[in-house]
Amino acid sequence: MVKAVSEYLKGAVEVPASRTLVIVGAQVPVDKRNATPPDIAGQAALVWAGVCDALAEKNFEPRHIVAVETDLADRSDLEAATAEQRRHVRHHVAQTVRIAGLADAAWRLQVSVIAARTA
């Protein structure tokens, strides 16, 4: 089970040389109509759907994720962002959370991941 983001994990995740890596760049909360939900729960769901879609394009699944980087526009959104992550990632991962200004003022988060699996 993924620990709460606020319980910063000490240590690292090692990926053996025999694994294939997929790096999913920052997924942002913009749907196919170029719309952004106003609430953090809607944005987090959209972002994680984007992560899952990007992984699926390479025949990967969320269970292959080894690292997650989450950028939040507001610290108060941490709980909602973490709740959505836990729906998809239920195992130990390297975790980074940043409070940052995002490219679009309407965006409340963006997420990037690294996934690894046996070739």
N, C-alpha and C positions, 0 to 999 in steps of 0.2 A: 504494500500500500504506500502511496506517495505521502511523505510527511508534509505537514503544513508548511507552506512557503516560509512562514515566519520562523520555523525551526531549521535555520540554515544548516545544511548538511556539510559535515566536514569530510574531506576525502575526495576521491575522484572515481570516475567510471573508466575502466580500461577497455579498449576495443582491440582484440587480437588482430594480427595481420591477416588472418583467414576470413575476415568479415568484409562485407560490402557496406560502404557508407553512403547515406543519402543526406544531404544538407538541404533543409527547406528554409528558404529565406523568409523574412518577416511577412506573415500573413496579416492583412489588415481588414477591418470590419466594413468592407464594401461588397454589396451583393451584385448579382449579374445586371441589375438595372442601375448600378452606380449609386445606390442608396446606402446610407449608414443608419442603423437603428439608433435611437436616442439614448437607450438605457444600456448599462454595462452588461447585464445578463444577455441581452440580444446581441451585443457586439461580441461578447466572449463566445457565444454559441456559433456565430458566423465565422469568427477567426478559427476556432477549432474545427469547424466543418472544412475550412480551407486547408488546414494542416492535414486532415484526414484525406481529403481529395488529392493533395499533392503527393502524399505518401502512396496512395493507391495507384497513381500514375506510374510508379516504379515498382508496383507489386509489394509494397511494404504496408504494415499495419501499425496502429499506435503501440502495440506491444513491442515493437522494434525500437522505439524511441529510447535514446540513452542520455540526451541532454535537452533541456528546455530553457529558452531565454524569453522572458516576458518583460515588455516595456509598458509601464502604466503612466498615464497622464496625471493620475491622482491616487495617492496612497490609500484613500478611503475605498477604492475599488478592489483592493487586494483580496478580500474575502470572496467576492463574487467571481473574480478571475480564477482563484484557486479552486472554487467549487466546480467550475466548468472543466478545468484541467483534470480534476479527479474523476470526472465522468469518462475520460479517455485514457488516462495514464494511471495505472494502478500498481506500479512497481517503482523501485528505486531509480531515480535519474539524477544526473547532475543538474542543478537548478540555479538560475540567475534571475533576479528580479531587479529592474531599474525603474526609478521614477524619473521620467524624462519628458521633454517636449516632443510631441509627435508631429509628423509632417502636415497633418490636417487637424485643425482645431476641434473638429467634431469627433475625431478618433479618441477613444479612451484607453485602448490597448493595442498592442501588436505582439505576435508570438512567432518565434523561429525555433526550429528543432533540428537535432541531429539524430538519425536513426542508423542502426547497424543490424546486420543479420548474416548468417552463414551464406556464402555464395551459392 
